[in-house]
């Protein structure tokens, strides 16, 4: 992604407060992140380590290797988190909480370990957990899945997404990707031999361009990948959007992969529009969700896929040779913890309070707030502060101001620039307060 290989040489603060390159300086394309480090004064060892560089002669002397993913380097999340650590910045870049989960869920998992649930579980997942998931989906969205045939426990959502793609996409099939998009989607498609077809959302509102989506559909379209609530923009699909999607796929063999990992983070009284609410969509959809997001345990890497029996059967063929099974005591602990629906039912209010606190503080800065109706991400327009490209602005903000953010251009395959950065507000109030204090200085 070209935007991630840009650097600025000697950017300075102009009298009116904007950060620009000095007279005669140019924004140039860096050959790798090592160049970024050298030009910007950042730790070159970290950036060279993280850079996507070719092997030297000694490393490659004994074998020849053609990459399956030649365009993939280290993710922007890893790069920015490393820079945040080096510069002692407040890390609002990568999307994970800095607070603890409910002690009861830890007790539930520990209890499962002590009860002897430490060997392989069924390939499809512990029955009690699959039953709890089916019960939740039916209660919230009105769709009844067969827990035995239609729900599979996965090693997190990223594994689930890859497995969906590998199960149904054949070489030459087209997969429609609505970008900006989570960075695992496109490599998954490429590994399957599929062809990603991009439909771009535009700032500031990131509305779904259904005319472009319709135009992207061809006889080769196998899968449409949907994400709501949406990472990185913090927007959500509405009922009208789902109805339009129904109309587009009705009468076709197109399948849908619906990434709903932020399903319980929808704000201001809106409801989550799961594809499971819509029969025409549900019958052709794989629904992906994540316990890590819902219960503040991202490091546990446990999620699930719900899909009709025929789709689940194909999914499980790949799943069994991918990870086969998922952590046994965690599954039992989650099943026990899900007996109380309050933690996920109250999650929206919990994160809306954090969102409102963070937005109130950002409103006092020179950063322009963008809509946030879901997820735990807040995007800002920084055009009043700087005209740097997004990747360079994120590096400057991290190194000089001490707050790490993610450039939204990193989520577009061609690095589309909009002057927008993404913050994560899944943090303690004290962490957010420190970040806001620093951001107020720009």
C-alpha positions as CSV (number, residue, x, y, z in Angstrom):
1,X,0.0,0.0,0.0
2,X,1.7,3.1,-1.3
3,X,0.3,5.3,1.5
4,X,2.1,3.3,4.1
5,X,5.5,3.9,2.4
6,X,5.4,7.7,2.5
7,X,7.5,9.8,4.7
8,X,8.0,13.5,5.3
9,X,11.4,15.2,5.5
10,X,11.6,18.0,8.0
11,X,7.9,18.8,8.5
12,X,7.4,21.9,10.5
13,X,4.6,23.9,12.1
14,X,3.6,26.9,10.0
15,X,2.6,30.1,11.8
16,X,-1.1,29.2,11.3
17,X,-0.6,25.9,13.0
18,X,-0.6,23.5,10.0
19,X,2.2,21.1,9.6
20,X,3.8,21.2,6.2
21,X,7.0,20.2,4.5
22,X,9.5,23.1,4.5
23,X,10.2,25.1,1.4
24,X,11.8,23.0,-1.3
25,X,11.1,19.7,0.5
26,X,9.0,17.1,-1.1
27,X,6.9,14.2,0.1
28,X,8.6,11.1,-1.4
29,X,7.9,7.5,-1.7
30,X,10.2,5.5,0.7
31,X,11.4,2.1,-0.5
32,X,10.7,0.6,2.9
33,X,9.9,1.5,6.5
34,X,13.6,1.7,7.2
35,X,13.8,4.8,5.0
36,X,10.9,6.2,7.0
37,X,12.8,5.6,10.2
38,X,16.0,7.2,8.8
39,X,14.2,10.3,7.4
40,X,12.0,10.9,10.4
41,X,14.5,10.2,13.2
42,X,12.6,7.1,14.4
43,X,14.3,4.0,15.7
44,X,15.7,2.4,12.5
45,X,16.1,-1.0,14.2
46,X,12.4,-1.3,14.9
47,X,11.4,-0.1,11.5
48,X,13.9,-2.3,9.6
49,X,12.7,-5.3,11.7
50,X,9.1,-4.6,10.7
51,X,9.8,-3.7,7.1
52,X,8.9,-6.0,4.3
53,X,12.4,-6.5,2.9
54,X,13.8,-9.1,0.6
55,X,16.1,-11.8,2.0
56,X,19.8,-11.2,1.7
57,X,22.0,-13.6,-0.2
58,X,23.0,-15.7,2.8
59,X,19.4,-16.2,3.9
60,X,18.2,-17.3,0.4
61,X,21.3,-19.3,-0.6
62,X,19.8,-22.7,0.0
63,X,16.3,-22.5,-1.4
64,X,14.1,-20.6,-3.8
65,X,10.8,-19.3,-2.5
66,X,7.9,-17.5,-4.4
67,X,5.7,-15.7,-1.9
68,X,2.0,-16.5,-1.9
69,X,1.4,-13.0,-0.7
70,X,4.1,-10.9,-2.4
71,X,2.4,-7.5,-1.6
72,X,1.9,-8.2,2.1
73,X,4.3,-6.7,4.7
74,X,4.0,-6.1,8.4
75,X,0.7,-4.6,9.3
76,X,0.3,-0.9,10.1
77,X,-1.0,-2.0,13.6
78,X,2.3,-3.7,14.4
79,X,4.3,-0.7,13.1
80,X,2.4,1.9,15.0
81,X,2.2,-0.1,18.2
82,X,6.0,-0.5,18.1
83,X,6.5,3.2,17.5
84,X,4.1,4.0,20.4
85,X,6.1,1.8,22.7
86,X,9.4,3.4,21.6
87,X,8.0,6.9,22.1
88,X,6.0,6.2,25.2
89,X,2.9,7.3,23.4
90,X,-0.7,6.7,24.5
91,X,-1.6,3.8,22.2
92,X,-5.1,4.6,20.7
93,X,-4.1,2.8,17.5
94,X,-4.6,-0.9,17.8
95,X,-8.1,-2.0,18.8
96,X,-7.8,-3.7,22.2
97,X,-8.9,-2.6,25.8
98,X,-6.3,-1.6,28.4
99,X,-8.7,-2.6,31.2
100,X,-9.4,-6.0,32.7
101,X,-12.3,-8.3,31.9
102,X,-15.0,-9.4,34.4
103,X,-13.3,-11.6,37.0
104,X,-16.3,-13.9,36.8
105,X,-15.3,-15.0,33.3
106,X,-11.8,-15.8,34.5
107,X,-13.2,-17.8,37.3
108,X,-15.5,-19.7,34.9
109,X,-12.5,-20.6,32.7
110,X,-10.3,-21.5,35.7
111,X,-13.2,-23.6,37.1
112,X,-13.4,-25.5,33.8
113,X,-9.7,-26.2,33.9
114,X,-10.0,-27.6,37.4
115,X,-13.0,-29.6,36.4
116,X,-10.8,-31.5,33.9
117,X,-11.9,-29.9,30.7
118,X,-8.4,-29.8,29.3
119,X,-8.4,-32.2,26.3
120,X,-9.6,-31.9,22.7
121,X,-13.2,-30.7,22.4
122,X,-15.5,-31.6,19.5
123,X,-14.2,-30.2,16.2
124,X,-17.3,-28.0,15.9
125,X,-17.1,-26.7,19.4
126,X,-18.4,-27.5,22.9
127,X,-22.1,-28.3,22.6
128,X,-23.1,-26.1,25.6
129,X,-21.4,-23.1,24.0
130,X,-23.0,-23.7,20.6
131,X,-26.4,-23.9,22.3
132,X,-25.8,-20.7,24.2
133,X,-24.9,-18.9,20.9
134,X,-28.0,-20.2,19.1
135,X,-30.2,-19.1,22.0
136,X,-28.6,-15.6,21.9
137,X,-29.1,-15.1,18.2
138,X,-32.7,-16.3,18.4
139,X,-33.4,-13.9,21.3
140,X,-31.8,-10.9,19.7
141,X,-32.4,-11.3,16.0
142,X,-35.3,-13.8,15.7
143,X,-33.4,-16.4,13.6
144,X,-33.1,-20.0,14.9
145,X,-29.9,-21.8,14.1
146,X,-29.5,-25.5,14.8
147,X,-26.7,-25.6,17.4
148,X,-25.4,-29.0,16.2
149,X,-25.4,-28.3,12.4
150,X,-25.1,-24.6,12.0
151,X,-22.8,-23.1,14.6
152,X,-19.0,-23.6,14.7
153,X,-16.6,-22.3,17.3
154,X,-13.5,-20.7,15.8
155,X,-10.1,-19.5,16.9
156,X,-11.2,-15.9,16.7
157,X,-12.8,-13.9,13.9
158,X,-9.8,-13.7,11.7
159,X,-9.5,-17.5,11.4
160,X,-13.3,-17.6,10.8
161,X,-13.0,-15.1,7.9
162,X,-10.2,-16.9,6.3
163,X,-12.0,-20.2,6.6
164,X,-15.2,-18.8,5.1
165,X,-13.2,-17.6,2.1
166,X,-11.2,-20.8,1.7
167,X,-14.4,-22.9,1.9
168,X,-16.4,-21.2,-0.9
169,X,-14.1,-19.2,-3.1
170,X,-12.4,-21.0,-6.0
171,X,-9.6,-19.7,-8.3
172,X,-11.0,-17.0,-10.5
173,X,-14.1,-16.3,-8.4
174,X,-14.7,-12.6,-7.7
175,X,-15.3,-11.4,-4.1
176,X,-16.7,-7.9,-3.5
177,X,-14.9,-6.0,-0.8
178,X,-16.3,-2.8,0.6
179,X,-13.4,-0.6,1.7
180,X,-11.9,0.7,3.9
181,X,-11.7,-2.8,5.1
182,X,-10.1,-4.9,7.9
183,X,-6.7,-6.0,6.6
184,X,-7.2,-9.8,6.6
185,X,-10.0,-9.8,4.0
186,X,-7.9,-9.3,0.8
187,X,-5.0,-11.7,1.7
188,X,-7.6,-14.4,2.5
189,X,-9.2,-13.9,-1.0
190,X,-5.8,-14.0,-2.7
191,X,-4.8,-17.2,-0.9
192,X,-8.0,-18.8,-2.2
193,X,-7.1,-17.7,-5.7
194,X,-10.0,-15.3,-5.8
195,X,-10.1,-11.9,-7.3
196,X,-11.0,-9.0,-4.9
197,X,-13.3,-6.4,-6.5
198,X,-13.3,-3.1,-4.5
199,X,-16.2,-0.8,-3.8
200,X,-15.0,2.3,-1.9
201,X,-16.8,4.2,0.8
202,X,-16.0,8.0,0.9
203,X,-15.5,10.3,3.8
204,X,-17.0,11.9,5.7
205,X,-20.2,9.8,5.9
206,X,-19.0,6.5,4.4
207,X,-22.5,5.7,3.0
208,X,-22.8,2.5,1.1
209,X,-22.7,3.3,-2.7
210,X,-25.3,0.8,-3.8
211,X,-25.1,1.9,-7.4
212,X,-21.4,1.0,-7.4
213,X,-22.0,-2.2,-5.5
214,X,-24.6,-3.3,-8.0
215,X,-22.2,-2.4,-10.9
216,X,-19.5,-4.5,-9.3
217,X,-21.6,-7.7,-9.4
218,X,-20.9,-10.0,-12.4
219,X,-21.6,-13.6,-13.3
220,X,-18.2,-14.4,-11.5
221,X,-19.3,-12.9,-8.2
222,X,-19.1,-15.6,-5.6
223,X,-19.1,-13.7,-2.3
224,X,-19.8,-10.2,-0.9
225,X,-18.0,-9.3,2.4
226,X,-20.0,-7.1,4.7
227,X,-18.9,-5.5,8.0
228,X,-21.3,-3.8,10.4
229,X,-20.7,-2.1,12.7
230,X,-17.8,-1.1,10.5
231,X,-14.1,-1.1,11.3
232,X,-12.4,1.4,10.8
233,X,-15.1,4.1,10.2
234,X,-17.4,3.4,13.2
235,X,-20.5,3.5,11.0
236,X,-23.4,1.0,10.9
237,X,-25.7,-0.5,8.3
238,X,-29.4,0.5,8.6
239,X,-32.5,-1.5,7.7
240,X,-32.7,0.2,4.4
241,X,-29.2,-0.9,3.6
242,X,-30.0,-4.5,4.3
243,X,-33.1,-4.3,2.2
244,X,-31.1,-3.0,-0.7
245,X,-28.6,-5.8,-0.3
246,X,-31.5,-8.3,-0.3
247,X,-32.7,-6.9,-3.6
248,X,-29.2,-7.1,-5.1
249,X,-28.6,-10.8,-4.3
250,X,-32.1,-12.1,-4.7
251,X,-32.3,-14.7,-7.5
252,X,-28.5,-15.2,-7.6
253,X,-26.1,-17.7,-6.1
254,X,-24.0,-15.0,-4.4
255,X,-23.0,-15.8,-0.8
256,X,-22.4,-13.3,2.0
257,X,-19.8,-13.2,4.7
258,X,-21.1,-10.9,7.4
259,X,-18.5,-9.7,9.8
260,X,-20.4,-8.7,12.9
261,X,-17.7,-8.8,15.6
262,X,-18.9,-5.4,17.0
263,X,-22.6,-6.5,17.1
264,X,-23.0,-5.3,20.7
265,X,-21.5,-1.9,20.2
266,X,-24.3,0.1,18.5
267,X,-25.2,3.5,20.0
268,X,-27.8,6.2,20.4
269,X,-30.7,3.7,20.5
270,X,-30.1,2.2,17.1
271,X,-30.3,-1.6,16.7
272,X,-27.7,-3.9,15.2
273,X,-28.8,-4.9,11.7
274,X,-27.6,-8.5,11.6
275,X,-28.1,-10.3,8.3
276,X,-29.8,-13.0,10.5
277,X,-32.8,-10.6,10.7
278,X,-33.4,-10.9,7.0
279,X,-34.4,-14.4,5.7
280,X,-33.1,-13.7,2.1
281,X,-29.7,-12.8,3.5
282,X,-29.6,-15.3,6.3
283,X,-30.0,-18.3,4.0
284,X,-26.9,-17.4,2.0
285,X,-24.7,-15.9,4.8
286,X,-21.9,-16.8,7.1
287,X,-22.1,-14.7,10.2
288,X,-18.9,-14.1,12.1
289,X,-18.7,-12.8,15.7
290,X,-16.1,-12.6,18.4
291,X,-16.1,-13.2,22.1
292,X,-12.8,-11.3,22.4
293,X,-14.6,-8.0,21.4
294,X,-17.7,-8.7,23.4
295,X,-16.1,-9.7,26.7
296,X,-12.8,-7.6,26.6
297,X,-10.6,-10.7,26.1
298,X,-9.1,-10.2,22.7
299,X,-6.1,-12.3,23.5
300,X,-8.2,-15.4,24.0
301,X,-9.0,-15.6,20.3
302,X,-12.3,-17.3,20.4
303,X,-15.2,-16.6,18.0
304,X,-17.9,-18.4,16.0
305,X,-19.6,-18.7,12.7
306,X,-23.3,-19.2,12.2
307,X,-24.5,-20.4,8.8
308,X,-27.1,-22.7,7.2
309,X,-26.3,-26.4,7.4
310,X,-25.1,-26.7,3.8
311,X,-22.8,-23.7,4.2
312,X,-21.6,-24.9,7.6
313,X,-20.7,-28.3,6.2
314,X,-18.4,-26.7,3.7
315,X,-17.0,-24.4,6.3
316,X,-16.2,-27.3,8.7
317,X,-14.4,-29.2,6.0
318,X,-11.8,-26.4,5.9
319,X,-12.0,-25.7,9.7
320,X,-11.1,-29.2,10.7
321,X,-7.8,-29.0,8.8
322,X,-7.1,-25.4,9.7
323,X,-7.3,-25.3,13.5
324,X,-9.4,-28.5,14.1
325,X,-10.5,-27.5,17.6
326,X,-10.5,-24.4,19.9
327,X,-9.3,-24.0,23.5
328,X,-11.5,-26.3,25.6
329,X,-11.6,-24.7,29.0
330,X,-12.3,-21.3,27.5
331,X,-15.2,-22.7,25.6
332,X,-16.7,-24.2,28.8
333,X,-16.1,-20.9,30.7
334,X,-17.8,-18.9,28.0
335,X,-20.8,-21.2,27.9
336,X,-21.2,-20.7,31.7
337,X,-20.7,-17.0,31.5
338,X,-23.3,-16.6,28.7
339,X,-26.0,-17.8,31.0
340,X,-26.2,-14.2,32.1
341,X,-27.0,-12.0,29.1
342,X,-26.4,-8.8,30.9
343,X,-22.7,-8.4,29.9
344,X,-23.5,-8.3,26.2
345,X,-26.8,-6.5,26.6
346,X,-25.2,-3.7,28.6
347,X,-22.1,-3.4,26.4
348,X,-23.5,-0.7,24.2
349,X,-24.1,1.6,27.2
350,X,-20.7,0.8,28.6
351,X,-18.9,1.9,25.4
352,X,-21.3,4.7,24.6
353,X,-20.2,6.4,27.8
354,X,-16.5,6.1,26.8
355,X,-17.4,7.3,23.3
356,X,-19.2,10.4,24.7
357,X,-16.3,11.2,27.1
358,X,-13.8,10.9,24.3
359,X,-15.8,12.9,21.8
360,X,-16.4,15.7,24.3
361,X,-12.7,16.0,24.8
362,X,-11.9,15.8,21.0
363,X,-14.5,18.6,20.4
364,X,-12.1,20.9,22.3
365,X,-9.2,20.2,20.0
366,X,-8.6,21.2,16.4
367,X,-9.5,17.7,15.2
368,X,-12.9,17.5,13.5
369,X,-15.2,14.7,14.8
370,X,-16.7,12.3,12.3
371,X,-19.8,10.1,13.0
372,X,-19.4,7.2,15.4
373,X,-22.5,5.0,15.6
374,X,-20.9,1.7,16.4
375,X,-17.6,-0.1,17.3
376,X,-15.1,1.4,19.6
377,X,-13.4,3.5,17.0
378,X,-13.6,7.2,16.5
379,X,-12.4,8.8,13.3
380,X,-11.3,12.4,13.0
381,X,-10.6,14.8,10.1
382,X,-7.2,16.4,10.8
383,X,-7.1,18.8,7.8
384,X,-7.2,21.8,10.1
385,X,-4.0,20.6,11.7
386,X,-1.9,19.3,8.9
387,X,-1.8,18.5,5.2
388,X,0.5,15.5,5.6
389,X,-0.5,12.2,4.1
390,X,-2.3,10.0,6.6
391,X,0.5,7.6,7.4
392,X,2.9,10.4,7.9
393,X,0.5,12.3,10.1
394,X,0.0,9.2,12.3
395,X,3.7,8.8,12.7
396,X,4.1,12.5,13.5
397,X,1.2,12.3,16.0
398,X,2.7,9.3,17.7
399,X,6.3,10.5,17.9
400,X,5.8,14.2,18.5
401,X,2.5,14.5,20.3
402,X,2.6,11.2,22.1
403,X,-0.7,9.7,20.9
404,X,-0.8,6.8,18.5
405,X,-3.5,6.6,15.8
406,X,-4.0,4.5,12.6
407,X,-4.3,6.1,9.2
408,X,-7.6,5.2,7.5
409,X,-5.7,5.1,4.2
410,X,-4.2,1.8,5.4
411,X,-7.6,0.2,5.0
412,X,-7.8,1.0,1.3
413,X,-6.0,-1.2,-1.2
414,X,-4.7,1.8,-3.1
415,X,-4.1,3.9,0.0
416,X,-7.0,6.4,-0.6
417,X,-6.3,9.6,1.2
418,X,-9.0,11.6,3.0
419,X,-7.1,13.3,5.8
420,X,-8.6,10.9,8.4
421,X,-7.1,9.1,11.3
422,X,-8.7,6.4,13.6
423,X,-8.5,6.3,17.4
424,X,-9.6,3.4,19.6
425,X,-11.5,4.5,22.7
426,X,-11.7,1.0,24.3
427,X,-9.5,2.4,27.1
428,X,-9.6,3.4,30.7
429,X,-11.0,6.9,31.3
430,X,-7.6,7.9,32.6
431,X,-5.9,6.7,29.4
432,X,-8.3,8.7,27.3
433,X,-7.9,11.8,29.5
434,X,-4.1,11.7,29.1
435,X,-4.5,11.3,25.3
436,X,-6.9,14.2,25.2
437,X,-4.6,16.4,27.2
438,X,-1.9,15.8,24.6
439,X,-4.2,16.2,21.6
440,X,-5.3,19.6,22.9
441,X,-1.8,20.9,22.3
442,X,-1.8,20.5,18.6
